[in-house]
Amino acid sequence: MNHLSNKTTIAIMVFYSFLTFFLGPYVSGMVLKNNPNHDVIGFAVGFVVSVILWVKIGRGYITK
């Protein structure tokens, strides 16, 4: 499990979790006030952004 090899990668993963489970639904709730599924949309958008950030930036922090 290389992704848990140091404190930097753990902090990055905590940030991605925060983005997926808290920030995404919060922002989508503000933007999509009248949509009853704004929380699901927020989870999905937060997840996609987290995966893109991991592929583009996060992988470079893994130590082998």
Summary of the structure (lengths in Angstrom):
residues: 64
radius of gyration: 13.8
end to end distance: 9.7
largest distance: 47.1
contacts: 166
relative contact order: 0.20
helix: 80%
strand: 0%
